[in-house]
């Protein structure tokens, strides 16, 4: 799956877990948003409800809990672990090999329908739920195929896909649901091209991906959707083995020299040494994650720009701001949140002792709004130097597809605003339906309009 799902340690740390040492009632604002705690001094649960405030901001309750970079947190199953909201603390946890990504060691911070008491190990090929050396093996095989240079070589095709979607929007009239017409088709076309997935099959896998990321869906339904996606990609892997084409799956599936630890070929081995099951798992993960995260960044990103006329006007006036705008939107929106780790041993972070076995929830939203790292963090500013944000994670599990996502955003966003300079929301901002039940935040739909009547308003 796509959360970094762990085990035990239900006992409190006597040095840090007393009500006096870690009282959740010291700050009246914090106390007011943690009223669900049974008693004073009890650790809070993870706030996830965004709908009561600005749709682009973290939950107000999470902001209230960000006064300290590391604090105690109560998990859905009663486990007491840690919440990390500070940018420096988040980087430290994500980069430290003493914190594990293995699902079976993690506790979920939020309730999920039908979730098991103990999470199972990562399925074959799911690199998100592995540690070294297994993770290192997969990572080494894939990293060279997602370099900045290789992803930039896709720019021409991304420009063509973007133009095709914009042409279709223009032919259809002066209104559209931007999610259906643009935000979802562009990354779908790109990931299909990259992996060698027939775009005509999108109806088969788009619905499965939607269920996989739906936190409100029953665990059995999510597992069934994931199994269906693996079956689909598994069939594709067999076809690539038989008749390779010019794409990433064929590259991994084709026989040929495999890179050794330092790069030289290992004669007589397949190109990757991956089994059919491993290839299906990796392909399924890349297909789901590469599609859903970028689609939601585009949809929610356009919503944020349209809701701030000064920012959208700046991008229209200067398309060279596309790169900084993409980084700032990634920081500002933080659609993939949170990231989970489990302490393999006692570790001190920001002066707080995290005990072995404690699950640590790294809030990307909060870390990306840390005023110690990003001045005036709650303001969208596409001229900001937003490098260093944690929207792609950090450390050994930093997102492989980050360069691809950057290229897609820097191509698609300025092209959209250049083609439709009068683009506007077709409904009041408060009526845009938000994708709040998903582990990838975004908009369900984004009604937009353009044309002369829009320009006159």
Secondary structure, DSSP 8 states (H G I E B T S, - for coil): --S-------S--TTT-STTTS-TTSSHHHHHH-TTSSSTT---------TTS-TTS--HHHHHGGGSSEEEEE-TTS-EEEEE--HHHHHHHHH-TTEE--GGG---SS--TT--SS-----TT-GGG--TTHHHHHHHHHHTTS-HHHHHTTHHHHHHHHHHHHHHHHHH-SEEEHIIIIIHHHHHHHHHHHHT--GGGHHHHHHHHHHHTBTTS-HHHHHHHHHHHHHHHHHHHHHHHHS--SSHHHHHHSBS-EE-TTS-EETTSBSS---HHHHHHHHHHHHHHHHHHHHHHHHHHHHHHHTSHHHHHHHHH-GGGHHHHHHHHHHHH--B--EEEEESS-EEETTEEE-TT-EEEE-HHHHTT-TTTSTTTTS--TTS--TT--TT--GGG--TTHHHHHHHHHHHHHHHHHH-TT-EESS-GGGS-B-TTBSB--BS--EEE-SHHHHH-
